[in-house]
Amino acid sequence: MAYLYAAMWLAAGLILIFRMGKENRVFYAAGAFFLLLGGWWLADALLPGDQFAGTAGWVLRGITFAALLVMCVAFFRENRKEKQMQSPEQTDGDKPEK
């Protein structure tokens, strides 16, 4: 089952990088993170011991926190930019008269 998870994360990372990366640059970072997750799951399947416990587990948690922070900031910036483009500010000439 661990091989299936590794293949899933690797496929998701490749899709984000090669298909979605043209839409927004944040997908490159997200794809790289998913490739890292795929490698981590593969290492857990191949190597003895639990790669999600101990120091290695805390390293993965730190990387996950940093990736989540980068993706949230990018999401909120993009969301704010879209809202500004959809509702342009009204000028005095555009206001309806009473």
Beta strands, then each sheet from edge to edge (+ up, - down):
end
